Amino acid sequence: MGYEMAARLAKGGCDVAVWNRTKAKADPLARHGARVVNELKDLASRDIVFCMVSTWDDVKEVVGKLLSGSSKPKMVVECSSISLEGSAELRELLKQKGIEYLAAPVSGNAKVIKAGKLTFVVSGPRAAYDKAKPYLDMMGTGSSYVGEGELARIAKICHNVMLGVVIQCLSEITILAQKTGMRRHAFLDFLNKSVMGSMFTRYKTPALVNLDFKVTFTPHLLRKDLDLGLDAGRELEVPMPLASVTRDLLQTMIGHGMTEQDFATLILMQAKASGIDLKPENVEVGDGLSS
Ligand SMILES: NC(=O)c1ccc[n+]([C@@H]2O[C@H](COP(=O)([O-])OP(=O)(O)OC[C@H]3O[C@@H](n4cnc5c(N)ncnc54)[C@H](OP(=O)(O)O)[C@@H]3O)[C@@H](O)[C@H]2O)c1
């Protein structure tokens, strides 16, 4: 995610410096004019630092290293999907150092970013948002400002609970359709053209039809977000039965060792539970992203 975001900023003509733990993965960004630095603290003198890692623990670690020298950035925009509590702790830490902070998690995967369709949900001081907005716009199709504090975090968690529930539902109905004798691509063609079709159902279609499970989002990261949603539900006394069942199905998949491919492998579990040995249909289907 971070790679494609940085690539869009660099291609858009921004003065971009990048750090990634495994530097080799970031090196190709130099082609687009980005400077790939060796140490995180080399980014501390930038105006705005965008952070895109995995969990709150990772965010804490990288921000700690970023601020370990004498310089500090004017603003940190944190885009990973993390908890409200982690985000609030980060806000407090940055406030004490006089650094502006926006919580700006995203919707979309690396391919979505490439297609220019990434979206952000943002919270924090309005003035900081106004400064960051041109860069957020450059990375996708825009951002939604939802207010002060950590509100963006809960919006993103809600979004990803829906992601989990929808992929499980898509897996169930696609296998149901197949078991009646329908081809998966034919069923999904209908669904994608219908009122229920969405950018998501369209871009997951190649995975469901041809079983291309090259990872876009790992089962572990999805489980993290379902757990964050369920934690928030418990705290706020909101029942979340669909999220709960989906979380357990995902856990079962992880327990079977299915962790390294895309989360859409939920369809393989569904097929197995339905007595179907799933095979790729090897039919050319669009993903709704490439024109
Ligand atoms: N993929 C999606 O579809 C998607 C969509 C929306 C939001 N998100 C969220 O966006 C974030 C990134 O997702 P992703 O799919 O890009 O994950 P990813 O492919 O696993 O990449 C994680 C990145 O974070 C770095 N990283 C992780 N832990 C680190 C640590 N302790 N110190 C330094 N660097 C660390 C990794 O560095 P290395 O290269 O060295 O491993 C890598 O660059 C996650 O919070 C995820 O939930 C993902």
The ligand as an SDF file (V2000), in Angstrom:
LIG
                    3D

 48 52  0  0  0  0  0  0  0  0999 V2000
   -3.8890   -4.3030    1.5090 N   0  0  0  0  0  0  0  0  0  0  0  0
   -5.0900   -3.7860    1.6120 C   0  0  0  0  0  0  0  0  0  0  0  0
   -6.0150   -4.1260    0.8300 O   0  0  0  0  0  0  0  0  0  0  0  0
   -5.3740   -2.7350    2.6420 C   0  0  0  0  0  0  0  0  0  0  0  0
   -6.4890   -1.9300    2.4350 C   0  0  0  0  0  0  0  0  0  0  0  0
   -6.7630   -0.9180    3.3490 C   0  0  0  0  0  0  0  0  0  0  0  0
   -5.9540   -0.7650    4.4810 C   0  0  0  0  0  0  0  0  0  0  0  0
   -4.9030   -1.5960    4.6810 N   0  0  0  0  0  0  0  0  0  0  0  0
   -4.0980   -1.3800    5.8960 C   0  0  0  0  0  0  0  0  0  0  0  0
   -2.9210   -0.7210    5.4840 O   0  0  0  0  0  0  0  0  0  0  0  0
   -1.8180   -1.1590    6.2910 C   0  0  0  0  0  0  0  0  0  0  0  0
   -0.7340   -1.7270    5.3680 C   0  0  0  0  0  0  0  0  0  0  0  0
   -1.2920   -2.8420    4.6690 O   0  0  0  0  0  0  0  0  0  0  0  0
   -0.4730   -3.5920    3.5070 P   0  0  0  0  0  0  0  0  0  0  0  0
   -1.4670   -4.4510    2.8080 O   0  0  0  0  0  0  0  0  0  0  0  0
    0.3660   -2.6270    2.7410 O   0  0  0  0  0  0  0  0  0  0  0  0
    0.4610   -4.5240    4.4160 O   0  0  0  0  0  0  0  0  0  0  0  0
    1.7930   -5.2730    3.9830 P   0  0  0  0  0  0  0  0  0  0  0  0
    1.8170   -5.5480    2.5290 O   0  0  0  0  0  0  0  0  0  0  0  0
    1.9270   -6.3850    4.9700 O   0  0  0  0  0  0  0  0  0  0  0  0
    2.9400   -4.1670    4.2430 O   0  0  0  0  0  0  0  0  0  0  0  0
    3.2310   -3.7310    5.5380 C   0  0  0  0  0  0  0  0  0  0  0  0
    4.3040   -2.6640    5.4550 C   0  0  0  0  0  0  0  0  0  0  0  0
    4.6180   -2.2320    6.7860 O   0  0  0  0  0  0  0  0  0  0  0  0
    5.9930   -2.4510    7.0540 C   0  0  0  0  0  0  0  0  0  0  0  0
    6.1220   -2.8300    8.4550 N   0  0  0  0  0  0  0  0  0  0  0  0
    5.3210   -3.6660    9.1550 C   0  0  0  0  0  0  0  0  0  0  0  0
    5.7210   -3.7440   10.4260 N   0  0  0  0  0  0  0  0  0  0  0  0
    6.7850   -2.9330   10.5450 C   0  0  0  0  0  0  0  0  0  0  0  0
    7.6280   -2.5760   11.6080 C   0  0  0  0  0  0  0  0  0  0  0  0
    7.4680   -3.0780   12.8330 N   0  0  0  0  0  0  0  0  0  0  0  0
    8.6340   -1.7110   11.3680 N   0  0  0  0  0  0  0  0  0  0  0  0
    8.8080   -1.2000   10.1440 C   0  0  0  0  0  0  0  0  0  0  0  0
    8.0500   -1.4840    9.0840 N   0  0  0  0  0  0  0  0  0  0  0  0
    7.0390   -2.3450    9.2830 C   0  0  0  0  0  0  0  0  0  0  0  0
    6.4170   -3.5430    6.0910 C   0  0  0  0  0  0  0  0  0  0  0  0
    7.7900   -3.4780    5.8670 O   0  0  0  0  0  0  0  0  0  0  0  0
    8.5660   -4.6910    5.1330 P   0  0  0  0  0  0  0  0  0  0  0  0
    8.4100   -4.4220    3.6730 O   0  0  0  0  0  0  0  0  0  0  0  0
    9.9410   -4.5770    5.6210 O   0  0  0  0  0  0  0  0  0  0  0  0
    7.8840   -5.9690    5.5740 O   0  0  0  0  0  0  0  0  0  0  0  0
    5.5920   -3.1530    4.8480 C   0  0  0  0  0  0  0  0  0  0  0  0
    6.1990   -2.0740    4.1590 O   0  0  0  0  0  0  0  0  0  0  0  0
   -2.3980   -2.1520    7.3020 C   0  0  0  0  0  0  0  0  0  0  0  0
   -2.7080   -1.5040    8.5050 O   0  0  0  0  0  0  0  0  0  0  0  0
   -3.6520   -2.6430    6.6180 C   0  0  0  0  0  0  0  0  0  0  0  0
   -4.6060   -3.1120    7.5580 O   0  0  0  0  0  0  0  0  0  0  0  0
   -4.5710   -2.5610    3.7650 C   0  0  0  0  0  0  0  0  0  0  0  0
  1  2  1  0
  2  3  2  0
  2  4  1  0
  4  5  1  0
  4 48  2  0
  5  6  2  0
  6  7  1  0
  7  8  2  0
  8  9  1  0
  8 48  1  0
  9 10  1  0
  9 46  1  0
 10 11  1  0
 11 12  1  0
 11 44  1  0
 12 13  1  0
 13 14  1  0
 14 15  2  0
 14 16  1  0
 14 17  1  0
 17 18  1  0
 18 19  2  0
 18 20  1  0
 18 21  1  0
 21 22  1  0
 22 23  1  0
 23 24  1  0
 23 42  1  0
 24 25  1  0
 25 26  1  0
 25 36  1  0
 26 27  1  0
 26 35  1  0
 27 28  2  0
 28 29  1  0
 29 30  1  0
 29 35  2  0
 30 31  1  0
 30 32  2  0
 32 33  1  0
 33 34  2  0
 34 35  1  0
 36 37  1  0
 36 42  1  0
 37 38  1  0
 38 39  2  0
 38 40  1  0
 38 41  1  0
 42 43  1  0
 44 45  1  0
 44 46  1  0
 46 47  1  0
M  CHG  2   8   1  16  -1
M  END
$$$$
